[in-house]
Amino acid sequence: MPLITVRVEEELKKEMDKLKHINWSELIRQSIRQAIEKEKKRNPVKALMINQRLKRKAPSGWNSVEEIRKWREAR
């Protein structure tokens, strides 16, 4: 099995050492598996459709440069 290294703060390691009944390696493996499964379930097509639905055209005559200047000068 390949080996990976995880760095934790010293205080966190002390707390982990107090809980000797927990298999930290297995807990980390499970967390990694869950993160991978969560990413696999993400649907990029659905995200794109939501993004397209939320996107709006700017009103005619609206100038983004003027709007930015207005807000910068208002600071």
C-alpha positions as CSV (number, residue, x, y, z in Angstrom):
1,M,0.0,0.0,0.0
2,P,1.4,3.4,-0.9
3,L,2.3,5.8,2.0
4,I,1.3,9.4,2.3
5,T,2.3,11.9,5.0
6,V,-0.1,14.2,6.8
7,R,1.2,17.0,9.0
8,V,-0.8,18.1,12.0
9,E,-0.1,20.7,14.7
10,E,1.6,19.6,17.8
11,E,-1.4,20.2,20.0
12,L,-3.6,18.2,17.7
13,K,-1.1,15.3,17.8
14,K,-1.1,15.3,21.6
15,E,-4.9,15.1,21.5
16,M,-4.7,12.2,19.0
17,D,-2.3,10.4,21.3
18,K,-4.7,10.5,24.2
19,L,-7.3,8.7,22.0
20,K,-5.3,5.5,21.4
21,H,-8.4,3.4,20.7
22,I,-9.0,5.3,17.4
23,N,-7.3,4.0,14.3
24,W,-6.2,7.3,12.8
25,S,-5.0,5.8,9.6
26,E,-8.3,4.1,8.9
27,L,-10.2,7.3,9.8
28,I,-8.1,9.3,7.3
29,R,-8.6,6.7,4.6
30,Q,-12.4,6.8,5.2
31,S,-12.4,10.6,5.0
32,I,-10.5,10.5,1.7
33,R,-12.9,7.9,0.3
34,Q,-15.9,10.1,1.3
35,A,-14.3,13.2,-0.3
36,I,-13.7,11.2,-3.6
37,E,-17.2,9.9,-3.7
38,K,-18.6,13.4,-3.0
39,E,-16.6,14.8,-5.9
40,K,-17.7,11.9,-8.2
41,K,-21.3,12.7,-7.5
42,R,-21.0,16.3,-8.5
43,N,-22.6,16.9,-11.8
44,P,-20.7,19.5,-13.9
45,V,-23.5,19.6,-16.5
46,K,-26.1,20.5,-13.8
47,A,-23.7,23.2,-12.4
48,L,-23.3,24.7,-15.9
49,M,-27.1,24.8,-16.4
50,I,-27.6,26.5,-13.1
51,N,-24.9,29.0,-14.0
52,Q,-26.5,29.7,-17.4
53,R,-29.9,30.2,-15.8
54,L,-28.5,32.7,-13.3
55,K,-26.6,34.7,-15.9
56,R,-28.3,37.9,-17.0
57,K,-27.6,40.4,-19.7
58,A,-26.8,43.9,-18.6
59,P,-29.4,46.5,-19.3
60,S,-28.8,48.4,-22.5
61,G,-26.8,51.5,-22.0
62,W,-25.1,50.2,-18.9
63,N,-21.4,50.9,-18.7
64,S,-19.4,48.7,-16.3
65,V,-16.4,51.1,-16.4
66,E,-18.6,54.0,-15.2
67,E,-20.1,51.8,-12.5
68,I,-16.7,50.8,-11.2
69,R,-15.5,54.4,-11.2
70,K,-18.6,55.5,-9.3
71,W,-18.1,52.9,-6.5
72,R,-14.3,53.6,-6.3
73,E,-14.9,57.3,-5.9
74,A,-17.6,56.7,-3.3
75,R,-15.0,55.1,-0.9
